[in-house]
Amino acid sequence: MANFIERIQIIAQIEGVSINEMERIIGASKGVLSRAIKNNTDIQAKWLFAISDNFKITICEICLVRF
């Protein structure tokens, strides 16, 4: 199962945007997502909310939480 950073990469692929383009769309500085992907580290919750808002996907879907 993919972690949420891997899931963000999948979302970018599905949406047809690069990670750099996703950063621009959500208003993040260049490198916010790409560094997290490269270093396999967490990102701030505000970026999860920005991805959710801009790409019309729920936080649960990003983090693969199932109820």
Buried (B, 14 or more C-beta within 10 A) or exposed (E): EEEBBEBBBEBBEEBEBEBBEBBEBBEBEEEBBBEBBEEEEEBEEEBBEBBBEEBEBEEEBBEEEEE
